[in-house]
Amino acid sequence: MDMTTSCTSCIYFDNHAANGKAPAADAGLCRFNPPVSQPGPDAHGLWPVVTTNDWCGHFTAQRQTSRAA
């Protein structure tokens, strides 16, 4: 996959660098949709884990451009 149209270029890709943790080498979280619910009432929701070269149908050039601004 072309890196300009992959998760690493998406505005919704979170590599965890912002929250003080070391980013994973090639993975992060997709923040486009809400976290996935867990079966137990005390369990926390989980964000989908994606790799930097993954892609999805939500990516658009406009979102990439707005991230660069």
HUBEL-V30121 format. One record per residue. N is the residue number from 0. RES is the residue in three letters. SS is DSSP state (~ for helix, > for strand, _ for the rest). Layout:
# HUBEL-V30121
N&RES&SS + N&RES&SS
This chain:
# HUBEL-V30121
0&MET&_ + 1&ASP&_ + 2&MET&~ + 3&THR&~ + 4&THR&~ + 5&SER&_ + 6&CYS&~ + 7&THR&~ + 8&SER&~ + 9&CYS&_ + 10&ILE&_ + 11&TYR&_ + 12&PHE&> + 13&ASP&> + 14&ASN&_ + 15&HIS&_ + 16&ALA&~ + 17&ALA&~ + 18&ASN&~ + 19&GLY&_ + 20&LYS&_ + 21&ALA&_ + 22&PRO&_ + 23&ALA&_ + 24&ALA&_ + 25&ASP&_ + 26&ALA&> + 27&GLY&> + 28&LEU&> + 29&CYS&> + 30&ARG&_ + 31&PHE&_ + 32&ASN&_ + 33&PRO&_ + 34&PRO&_ + 35&VAL&> + 36&SER&_ + 37&GLN&_ + 38&PRO&_ + 39&GLY&_ + 40&PRO&_ + 41&ASP&_ + 42&ALA&_ + 43&HIS&_ + 44&GLY&_ + 45&LEU&> + 46&TRP&_ + 47&PRO&> + 48&VAL&> + 49&VAL&> + 50&THR&> + 51&THR&_ + 52&ASN&_ + 53&ASP&_ + 54&TRP&_ + 55&CYS&_ + 56&GLY&_ + 57&HIS&_ + 58&PHE&_ + 59&THR&_ + 60&ALA&~ + 61&GLN&~ + 62&ARG&~ + 63&GLN&~ + 64&THR&~ + 65&SER&~ + 66&ARG&~ + 67&ALA&~ + 68&ALA&_
